[in-house]
């Protein structure tokens, strides 16, 4: 498995917490389901694979006026799918109930604020 970028959490930690959420919480898989939950303010965190199409990422970043948590998974969509125990790729997902997982605590310090995302996109 790939390793997260320097200063980020380990990919194995993210995968472990994802497994906990899948077991005890609620995860919506796919950009359409994620978008619906996002618009209803149900998404606690949105996770995009590293190769998620920019078109999908932009939908969330443009609509994110409340600076909710958007995390870029440091591996591709196939690996995100496998981490979720699915035999297919997952470009994006959202978590609406964390169950007994610590995923929000784990990922929140490692997400980019909206200002930082905009600065990166402007370069």
C-alpha positions as CSV (number, residue, x, y, z in Angstrom):
1,X,0.0,0.0,0.0
2,X,1.1,3.6,-0.6
3,X,2.2,5.9,2.2
4,X,0.7,9.2,2.9
5,X,2.7,12.4,2.2
6,X,5.2,13.6,4.8
7,X,3.4,15.3,7.7
8,X,0.2,13.3,7.1
9,X,-1.2,10.3,8.8
10,X,-0.1,6.8,7.7
11,X,-2.3,5.2,5.1
12,X,-2.7,2.1,7.2
13,X,-4.2,4.2,10.0
14,X,-6.7,5.8,7.6
15,X,-7.6,2.3,6.3
16,X,-8.0,0.9,9.8
17,X,-10.4,3.8,10.7
18,X,-12.3,3.4,7.4
19,X,-12.9,-0.3,8.3
20,X,-14.3,0.8,11.7
21,X,-16.6,3.2,10.1
22,X,-17.8,0.7,7.5
23,X,-18.5,-1.8,10.3
24,X,-20.1,0.5,12.9
25,X,-21.0,3.8,11.1
26,X,-22.5,4.9,7.8
27,X,-20.6,5.5,4.6
28,X,-22.1,6.6,1.3
29,X,-20.1,5.5,-1.7
30,X,-19.9,7.3,-5.0
31,X,-19.9,10.9,-6.1
32,X,-23.7,11.1,-6.6
33,X,-24.5,9.8,-3.1
34,X,-21.8,11.9,-1.6
35,X,-23.1,15.0,-3.4
36,X,-26.6,14.3,-2.1
37,X,-25.4,14.0,1.5
38,X,-23.2,17.0,1.1
39,X,-26.1,19.2,-0.1
40,X,-28.3,18.0,2.8
41,X,-25.5,18.8,5.3
42,X,-25.2,15.2,6.4
43,X,-21.6,14.6,5.3
44,X,-19.2,14.8,8.2
45,X,-16.2,14.2,6.0
46,X,-15.7,13.7,2.3
47,X,-12.9,11.5,1.0
48,X,-11.6,11.7,-2.6
49,X,-9.1,9.3,-4.1
50,X,-5.9,10.8,-5.4
51,X,-7.1,10.3,-9.0
52,X,-10.6,11.5,-8.5
53,X,-11.6,13.6,-11.5
54,X,-11.2,17.4,-11.0
55,X,-14.8,17.9,-12.1
56,X,-16.0,15.9,-9.1
57,X,-13.6,17.6,-6.7
58,X,-14.7,21.0,-7.9
59,X,-18.4,20.4,-7.2
60,X,-17.6,20.0,-3.5
61,X,-15.0,22.7,-3.3
62,X,-17.1,25.3,-5.0
63,X,-20.2,24.5,-2.9
64,X,-18.2,24.3,0.4
65,X,-19.0,27.6,2.0
66,X,-18.9,26.1,5.5
67,X,-15.4,24.7,5.1
68,X,-16.4,21.1,5.8
69,X,-13.8,18.5,5.9
70,X,-12.6,17.2,2.5
71,X,-9.7,14.8,2.6
72,X,-7.7,13.5,-0.4
73,X,-6.9,9.9,0.1
74,X,-3.2,9.4,-0.7
75,X,-3.8,6.4,-3.1
76,X,-5.9,5.8,-6.2
77,X,-9.6,5.0,-6.5
78,X,-8.9,1.2,-6.8
79,X,-7.0,1.2,-3.6
80,X,-9.7,3.2,-1.9
81,X,-12.2,0.7,-3.1
82,X,-10.1,-2.2,-1.7
83,X,-9.7,-0.4,1.6
84,X,-13.5,-0.3,1.8
85,X,-13.7,-4.0,1.1
86,X,-15.2,-3.4,-2.4
87,X,-14.1,-5.1,-5.6
88,X,-14.4,-1.9,-7.6
89,X,-12.8,1.6,-7.6
90,X,-14.3,4.4,-5.5
91,X,-13.5,8.0,-6.6
92,X,-15.3,9.6,-3.6
93,X,-17.2,8.7,-0.5
94,X,-18.6,10.5,2.5
95,X,-19.1,9.5,6.1
96,X,-22.4,10.5,7.7
97,X,-21.9,8.6,11.0
98,X,-18.5,7.7,12.3
99,X,-19.7,5.0,14.7
100,X,-16.9,4.2,17.2
101,X,-14.2,5.3,14.7
102,X,-11.7,8.1,15.4
103,X,-11.5,9.0,11.7
104,X,-12.5,12.6,12.1
105,X,-9.9,13.2,14.8
106,X,-7.3,11.4,12.7
107,X,-8.0,13.3,9.4
108,X,-9.1,16.7,10.5
109,X,-5.6,18.1,11.1
110,X,-4.5,16.8,7.7
111,X,-7.1,18.4,5.5
112,X,-6.7,21.6,3.6
113,X,-8.8,24.6,4.5
114,X,-10.7,26.2,1.7
115,X,-8.1,29.0,1.5
116,X,-5.2,26.6,1.1
117,X,-7.1,24.6,-1.6
118,X,-7.7,27.8,-3.5
119,X,-4.1,28.9,-3.3
120,X,-2.9,25.5,-4.5
121,X,-5.4,25.7,-7.5
122,X,-4.3,29.2,-8.4
123,X,-0.6,28.1,-8.9
